[in-house]
């Protein structure tokens, strides 16, 4: 019997970690799929690392690059390597291969990049700084009209082929991306980006089934698969109208996929192959993809369209609603055993249903938080709540100003520490920042990373207002000692897909808000000796918490103080 604990990568496992590792290892004798719900600080990544070393080779998939990098920082010494998308690797052809001036003199950079890749890293954020390359492999010199030209790539890599296309001569100068693929294929454990893993395998089939597949932040899986499958096409609006005048109607929202594809395949919409070969390729690729998934992912779908007259275009979007067993089939092919981990599963059966997993074949393990209750209070205070729905702010002119007054009261309670305010949208964040002014820091979609980095380092009493800090960010210790949740975190219903789901599938809409809520709670409590208080400002939270009482884990409910 393998002594699984001998693979534990850190000094000493906590009792709960040891128990859960042994439990999951044992459950894999009876089950192929285990779902682990573990809150922030439960050491999920060390649990995954132990199991992958004991049971691997394996893949670890995460939806966030920051988490992928975290895995790498923690476990590179254990042999972990990372694999990202083509956009993350620099295009560095050998000097003289391509005529363009910026392709010259890259040999040293190439050697440097190869060393990093061979060590398992793929951190080339500053493509134009550290590596002499302003372009990534996704847009490399060998890419013409959006497609990689085999002939140009061969030339760059020093590959010579015979008439049948077989390699007869090969200089040891692989493209950085393909070098990373080769390194990942040969490694015992690889931390992949979930999005690029789906793309790479759908179009390139680079990776095969391994004994263990781990998906971290698995609550994002449904959304990632949905984004992967969803397609938006821009049609020439005049052509739509012309066709309609000639008796070819625009398909109704519930038309069959073959009717849609027939309509979209009309020459009036297909970009010209000669003058716009890239547009043509992409169009055909989209239609072929939609055709391939018409009976699986897109069998039950939401179709919405809108006209953009100033661009003379009609944008049609296809989004899968429920995907049956398609998501499960998509990732189960990469692991004989699969471990799905998240801090916010809430309901195993519902989670399984959304991904198409047979719940009776899935084991569920729930870990409680080991952080002391006193360090993570969640306060909902009568005198500090207002109804903060968009509607209420619109209808009652006093509602928004009193919400701002409540925020000021909370800020005054914490005069000397940093804090975080979860705004419901960028628009509200900008407005709140303009009105609250003192201590406030905010960001635009483009400046987020930069502002966040700077905020982490501040030692004053600044407060960050952000609509995108629900997850993937770490406000440990003095980075933020309090946070304010302005509105029940329902998804923004200005998105037509979300609007439809809100009307037709409220349990889904509610479940998404619970995921955001649970993720938010974890932002300011990162370790047992960390302290962070959360304030809920929306009066609708009273009903929300009552309605979801049966889903919230006991350790989370115990922290909520109604005063
Ligand atoms: S193969 Fe293409 S993408 Fe890769 S380094 Fe050469 S030109 Fe750049």
Boltz pocket constraint, residues with backbone or C-beta under 6 A from the ligand:
constraints:
  - pocket:
      binder: B
      contacts: [[A, 90], [A, 91], [A, 92], [A, 93], [A, 136], [A, 137], [A, 138], [A, 139], [A, 140], [A, 141], [A, 142], [A, 143], [A, 152], [A, 153], [A, 156], [A, 157], [A, 174], [A, 175], [A, 176], [A, 177]]
      max_distance: 6.0
